[in-house]
Amino acid sequence: MKIGFDAKRIFHNDTGLGNYGRDLIRILCQHTPVKKLILYNTKLPKKHKVYNSPKISIEYPKSWFWKKLSSIWRISAVKNQIAKDKLSLYHGLTGEIPFGLSKKNIPSIVTIHDLIFISHPQYYSAINRYIYTIKFKYAVKNADKIIAISEQTKRDILKYSNVNEEKIAVVYQGCNVAYKKEYDFSAKDKVKKKYNLPEEFILNVGTIQERKNALLIVKAIRGTSKQLVLIGNEEAYAQKIRLYIQKHELRKQVHFLKNVELEELSIIYQLATVFCYPSLCEGFGIPIIEALYSKTPVITTKGNCFPEAGGPDSIYIKINDEDDLRKKINNLFANSDLRQSIAEKGLVYAQRFNDDVTAKNLYNVYKSLIR
């Protein structure tokens, strides 16, 4: 079995979609009999992030013309290289497949992560909504199989397209093995001192943008002594949070971190008292999974995809309800036995996202097409 992948974000995206692609490639190499994986990349990366395996090869645009127009090569002309490589199938990892690929008689799969650009258009510019919608509609119509990363995403695909439900398979993603390790006291103490972390704190991880709703946590800790650590790249929304912090004199309670290395981030998850993720909408919510594996109790939003990620024992709040969040934060901080119970049950629930489970489900989708 020789499989090709759209690898742009594997090499050039440090967060969500990049993490999905890197983990998927690693899982296929470690847990399936796939013999060859070809990663189609637009340009040389600044650093090599992909799993190291003799099964993997990387292809770039060949001619000077397509090297100059690599973005166009990726969405269209790459199909000629794909055909030349005689793949068993092609997997578009980020909601798109090359235009015209279906004419090359190569089976294709597309992973759809979310349709937030349709369901919550206010978070996207008009041009991005237009481009993403065109790519989505083309991909789900022309791909032979669709992988949805959650049941919520599957429901959205059915709502916003006319594809047959049988064409969609839900395959949950997991998370990096770094979150599944137990770090010793020395490693934890080193990270704690490096970032000047408090003894107890609420953790939130993810790009600091409006739909992630981190301001709700800041509002919920106002008038308390709780400490909050926000880790992620900052968009314009972060300034709104900073202004609120300044206005209400919360500078000593809220700590911003960015560019944290993977192992350090994994340790910070384990040091946190509570992980809080009051996002308004997601495709799945991988930081929730990372917290479950880290044995850190989770507070997240009711509805949407969040119960799929958090399971029956995480704590859920009403959407945008500051008082509900404050009450549940205070309750967890005051009750160490409850925190431990939630953490233990969350770790059991997280086993459904283990690499071997993901590998089996993914490989079954591949086999269904190759037959």
C-alpha positions in Angstrom: 0.0 0.0 0.0 1.5 3.3 -1.1 -0.3 6.4 0.2 0.2 10.1 -0.7 -0.6 13.0 1.6 -0.9 16.8 1.4 2.0 17.7 3.7 2.1 21.5 3.6 0.8 21.9 7.1 2.8 18.9 8.4 5.9 20.9 7.8 4.8 24.5 8.0 2.1 24.6 10.8 3.1 24.3 14.4 -0.4 23.8 15.9 -3.7 22.1 15.1 -3.7 20.9 11.5 0.1 20.4 11.6 -0.2 18.3 14.7 -3.0 16.2 13.2 -0.9 15.4 10.1 2.3 14.7 12.1 0.5 12.4 14.5 -1.3 10.6 11.7 1.9 9.9 9.8 3.6 8.7 12.9 0.7 6.4 13.8 0.6 4.9 10.3 4.3 4.2 10.5 4.2 2.6 13.9 0.9 0.8 13.9 0.0 -0.3 10.4 1.5 -2.3 7.6 1.5 0.6 5.1 4.7 0.2 3.1 5.2 3.7 1.6 4.1 7.2 2.6 4.8 10.0 0.1 4.5 13.5 1.6 3.8 16.3 -1.0 5.3 19.5 0.3 5.4 22.9 -1.2 8.9 24.0 -0.1 11.8 23.0 2.2 10.8 23.5 5.9 12.9 25.5 8.4 13.1 22.4 10.5 12.3 18.8 10.0 9.2 18.0 12.2 7.9 14.8 10.7 8.4 11.3 12.2 11.7 9.7 11.0 11.0 6.5 9.1 12.4 4.7 6.0 8.8 4.3 4.8 8.5 8.1 4.3 9.6 10.1 1.2 9.0 13.8 0.5 8.2 15.2 -2.9 8.5 18.9 -3.9 7.6 20.8 -7.1 10.0 19.7 -9.8 10.3 22.6 -12.2 11.4 26.2 -11.5 7.9 27.3 -12.6 6.0 25.3 -10.0 8.6 26.0 -7.4 7.7 29.7 -7.9 4.0 28.9 -7.9 4.0 26.2 -5.3 0.6 27.2 -3.8 -1.1 26.6 -7.1 1.0 23.4 -7.6 -0.4 22.1 -4.4 -4.1 22.6 -5.2 -3.9 21.4 -8.8 -0.7 20.5 -10.7 0.4 18.1 -8.0 -2.1 15.7 -9.4 0.4 14.9 -12.3 3.1 14.0 -9.8 0.6 11.9 -7.8 -0.4 10.0 -11.0 3.3 9.4 -11.8 3.9 8.0 -8.4 1.2 5.4 -8.9 -0.3 5.7 -5.4 -2.8 3.2 -3.9 -4.7 6.3 -2.7 -4.3 9.9 -1.8 -5.3 11.5 1.5 -6.0 15.2 1.8 -5.4 15.9 5.5 -6.8 19.4 5.8 -10.2 19.6 4.1 -9.1 19.7 0.5 -7.9 17.5 -2.4 -6.3 18.7 -5.6 -8.6 19.8 -8.4 -8.8 17.2 -11.2 -7.4 14.4 -9.1 -10.5 12.2 -9.7 -9.6 12.1 -13.4 -6.4 10.3 -12.6 -8.2 7.2 -11.4 -6.6 7.4 -8.0 -8.9 6.8 -5.0 -8.9 9.8 -2.6 -9.9 10.6 1.0 -10.4 13.9 2.6 -10.3 14.7 6.3 -12.8 17.4 7.3 -11.9 19.0 10.7 -14.7 21.5 11.1 -17.1 23.7 9.2 -16.9 26.7 11.5 -16.4 29.0 8.5 -19.9 28.1 7.5 -21.6 27.6 10.9 -19.9 30.6 12.6 -19.0 32.9 9.7 -18.4 35.9 11.9 -14.9 34.4 12.8 -13.7 34.5 9.2 -13.1 37.1 6.5 -15.4 37.0 3.5 -12.6 35.9 1.2 -11.5 33.1 3.5 -15.1 31.9 3.8 -15.4 31.9 0.1 -12.2 29.9 -0.5 -12.8 27.4 2.3 -16.3 26.8 1.1 -15.3 26.1 -2.5 -12.6 23.7 -1.3 -15.0 21.9 1.1 -17.7 21.4 -1.5 -15.3 20.2 -4.1 -13.6 17.8 -1.8 -16.7 16.1 -0.3 -18.2 15.8 -3.8 -15.1 14.4 -5.5 -13.3 12.4 -2.7 -14.2 8.7 -2.6 -14.3 8.8 1.2 -14.6 11.5 3.9 -13.1 11.2 7.3 -14.8 13.4 9.9 -12.8 13.9 13.1 -15.9 13.9 15.3 -19.6 13.0 15.2 -20.2 16.8 15.4 -18.2 17.4 12.2 -20.1 14.5 10.5 -23.4 16.2 11.4 -22.2 19.4 10.0 -21.0 17.8 6.8 -24.4 16.3 6.3 -26.1 19.6 7.1 -24.0 21.7 4.7 -23.7 19.3 1.8 -25.7 16.7 0.0 -23.2 13.8 0.4 -24.4 10.3 1.3 -23.9 9.5 5.0 -22.3 6.2 4.1 -19.5 8.1 2.5 -18.4 9.5 5.9 -16.3 7.7 8.5 -15.7 9.2 11.9 -12.1 8.6 12.9 -11.0 10.3 16.1 -7.6 11.8 16.3 -5.3 11.4 19.3 -2.5 13.4 20.6 1.3 13.4 20.9 2.9 10.7 23.1 4.5 13.5 25.1 1.2 14.0 26.9 1.0 10.4 27.9 4.3 10.3 29.8 4.7 10.8 33.5 7.4 13.4 34.3 9.4 13.3 37.5 9.6 15.9 40.2 12.9 17.3 38.8 11.6 17.9 35.3 8.4 19.5 36.7 10.3 21.7 39.1 12.6 22.9 36.3 9.6 24.0 34.2 7.8 25.5 37.1 10.8 27.7 37.9 11.5 28.6 34.3 8.0 30.0 33.7 7.5 31.2 37.3 4.3 29.1 37.6 2.1 29.4 40.7 1.5 26.5 43.0 -2.1 26.1 41.8 -3.5 27.4 38.5 -6.0 27.1 35.8 -4.6 26.3 32.4 -5.9 27.2 29.0 -4.1 26.2 25.8 -4.8 27.3 22.2 -4.6 30.2 19.9 -5.9 33.2 21.8 -8.7 34.1 19.5 -12.4 35.1 19.9 -14.0 31.7 19.5 -11.7 30.1 22.0 -13.3 32.5 24.5 -10.5 32.7 27.1 -11.8 36.1 28.3 -14.6 34.2 30.0 -12.0 32.5 32.3 -10.5 35.9 33.1 -13.9 37.3 34.0 -14.6 34.2 36.1 -11.5 34.6 38.3 -12.1 38.3 39.0 -12.7 38.7 42.7 -11.0 35.5 43.5 -7.3 34.6 44.2 -7.2 32.0 41.3 -4.3 32.1 38.9 -4.7 31.6 35.2 -2.0 30.5 32.6 -2.8 31.2 29.0 -0.6 29.4 26.4 -0.9 30.2 22.7 -0.2 32.5 19.9 -2.0 35.8 20.2 -4.5 37.2 17.7 -6.2 40.6 17.9 -8.6 39.2 20.5 -5.7 38.9 23.0 -5.6 42.7 23.3 -9.2 42.7 24.4 -8.2 40.3 27.2 -5.2 42.5 28.2 -7.4 45.6 28.3 -9.8 43.8 30.6 -6.9 42.6 32.8 -5.6 46.2 33.0 -9.0 47.7 33.8 -9.7 45.3 36.6 -6.1 45.0 38.0 -5.7 41.3 37.3 -2.1 41.4 36.0 -0.8 39.4 39.0 -3.4 36.6 38.3 -3.1 36.1 34.5 0.1 34.8 32.9 0.6 34.7 29.1 3.1 32.2 27.6 3.9 31.4 24.0 6.5 29.3 22.0 6.5 26.7 24.8 8.3 23.5 23.7 6.3 20.3 23.5 7.8 18.6 26.5 7.5 21.7 28.6 3.9 22.1 27.6 3.2 18.5 28.5 4.7 19.1 31.9 2.6 22.3 32.4 -0.5 20.3 31.7 0.5 18.0 34.5 1.3 20.8 36.9 -2.1 22.5 36.3 -4.8 22.2 38.9 -7.6 22.5 36.4 -7.8 22.7 32.6 -10.4 25.1 31.3 -11.6 25.3 27.7 -14.7 27.5 27.4 -14.5 27.5 23.5 -17.7 28.4 21.6 -17.1 26.0 18.7 -14.5 23.4 17.6 -14.1 20.5 15.3 -13.1 18.3 18.2 -10.9 20.0 20.8 -7.6 18.3 21.0 -6.4 20.3 24.1 -9.1 18.5 26.0 -7.6 15.1 25.1 -4.2 16.4 26.1 -5.5 17.3 29.5 -7.3 13.9 30.0 -4.0 12.1 29.3 -2.2 14.5 31.6 -4.6 13.5 34.4 -5.8 17.1 34.8 -9.6 17.6 35.4 -11.3 19.4 32.6 -14.0 22.2 32.5 -15.4 22.8 29.1 -18.6 24.0 27.2 -21.8 22.0 27.1 -22.9 20.8 23.6 -21.2 20.9 20.2 -18.3 18.4 20.0 -17.0 18.9 23.6 -18.7 15.9 25.3 -17.2 13.7 22.6 -13.7 14.9 23.6 -14.3 15.3 27.4 -16.4 12.3 28.1 -19.1 11.8 30.8 -16.9 12.8 33.8 -15.5 16.2 32.7 -17.3 19.3 34.0 -19.5 21.3 31.6 -20.6 24.9 31.8 -23.4 26.7 30.1 -22.1 28.6 27.0 -20.7 32.0 28.0 -21.9 31.7 31.6 -19.4 33.5 33.7 -21.1 32.7 37.0 -21.5 29.0 36.2 -17.8 28.8 35.3 -16.7 30.6 38.5 -18.8 28.3 40.6 -17.3 25.1 39.0 -13.8 26.4 39.2 -14.2 27.2 42.9 -15.7 23.8 43.5 -12.8 21.9 41.9 -10.2 23.9 43.7 -11.9 23.3 47.0 -12.2 19.5 46.5 -9.0 17.6 45.8 -10.8 14.2 46.0 -13.2 15.3 43.3 -10.3 16.5 41.1 -8.6 13.1 41.5 -11.8 11.2 40.7 -12.4 13.2 37.5 -8.8 12.9 36.4 -8.8 9.1 36.9 -12.1 8.6 35.0 -10.9 11.0 32.3 -7.8 9.0 31.7 -9.9 5.8 31.3 -12.1 7.6 28.8 -9.1 8.9 26.9 -8.0 5.3 26.0 -10.5 5.4 23.0 -8.1 7.9 21.5 -5.0 5.7 21.8 -2.8 5.3 18.8 -3.6 1.7 18.1 -7.4 2.5 18.0 -6.9 5.4 15.6 -4.6 3.3 13.5 -7.1 0.4 13.2 -9.9 2.7 12.3 -7.9 4.7 9.8 -6.4 1.6 8.1 -9.9 0.1 7.8 -11.0 3.2 5.8 -7.9 2.8 3.6 -8.6 -0.9 2.9 -12.2 -0.2 2.1 -11.1 2.0 -0.9 -8.3 -0.2 -2.1 -10.6 -3.2 -2.4 
